[in-house]
Amino acid sequence: MQNSAKRLMHDAVICGYKLRVYYTHDNSMAYATGVDVEKAYEATQDCDLGILYLIPHKKIDTKDWALIIHGNNDDELISDHVVGGFIDRWSSETDYGQESMSREFKQRESI
């Protein structure tokens, strides 16, 4: 069983996104924008409920986010996410991180 949240972060960085994490209880930033998957993931663990935002390297207006809830099984850490964005397409492509991204998906989704 793959850790869906870590896998999402890893794959998003590969496709050119930066990561940002906020605490849900007070909307404060837990991890400033960067590409360190381990630090971003740790930030979601610090608060049990974290909101992961994907920030494109290029100037693209996007509101791609996922709600990460620790306490669920590893393959069910992504509790909710925006519809129609990278995370939505990634979840369909990888069965929420249980399968690897195809080369075609990486090429199509890279920004």
N, C-alpha and C positions, 0 to 999 in steps of 0.2 A: 504494500500500500504506500503510494507516494504522498508526500506532504504537499497538498494542493497550493497552499499559500506560498511556500518557498519556491515551488516549481513555477508558479505564475510570476513571481518577482524575477527569477532567473531568466525565464523566457522573454519577459518584457524588456529586460536590460539588453538581451541579445538582439531584440528587434529595434533597439534605439531609444527606449524610454528611460527616464530617470524615475526614481521612487521617492515618495514623500508619505509619511505616516502621521496621522493625528490621533489623539486620544478621543474617545467618544464622550466621555463624561464631562469634559470642559472645552473640547474643541481646540486644545493647545497642540502645538506641533511636537511630536515625539521623535521624529527623524527628519532632519532637513533634507532638502532635495539632493540626491546622490545616486550612486549605482552600487553601493555596498549591500548586497542581498542579506548577509548575516546581520548587519547592524539594523537594517530596516525590519527584518523578521523579529529580532530581539525587541525592537520598539513595540511591535504588535503584542508580544508576550508580556511586556511590562504592564499593560493595561487590560489584558484579557479580551477587550473589544477594541480593535483598532480599525481605522479607515485608511486603506491604502489608496493613494492617488498615483496614477501614471502620468508623468509629465513628459511631453515630447521634447526632444532636443531642438527640433525646428519649431518655429512659431506657428503652431496650429491650435485653434481654439478647440479644446477638448475638456470634457468633464468625466473622464474615465476613472471609476473608483470601484473598490470592492470592500465589503465589510468582512473583517477577519474575526472569527470568534474562537478563541482557544477553549478547550474543554470538549469540543467535538472531536470525532475521529479525524485522523490526518487527512483523509480524502474528503472531509466535509468542513474544513476550516473556512472556506469561502461561503459565507452565509447568504450574501446578497451582492448584486453588482449592477452597474448600469447596463441597459439593454442597447445593443447596436454598436458598441464600441469594441476596442481591441479585446477586452476581457471577455465579452460575450462571444466573440468569434473564437478566441483561444479556448474557452471552455468547451465549445462544440468540437473543435479540432482535436483536443487532447483528453476529452472526457474528464475535465477538471484536473488536469495534470497527471492522469494515470497512464497516458500514452505520450510519446514524444511528438513534438511539432514536425511536420513534414518539411522538406526542403522548399517545396512550393509555397507553403504557408509562410515560412520565414522570409522568403523573397517578396511575397505579396504584402506582408505586414510591416516590413522594415521601413522605418521612416528616416 
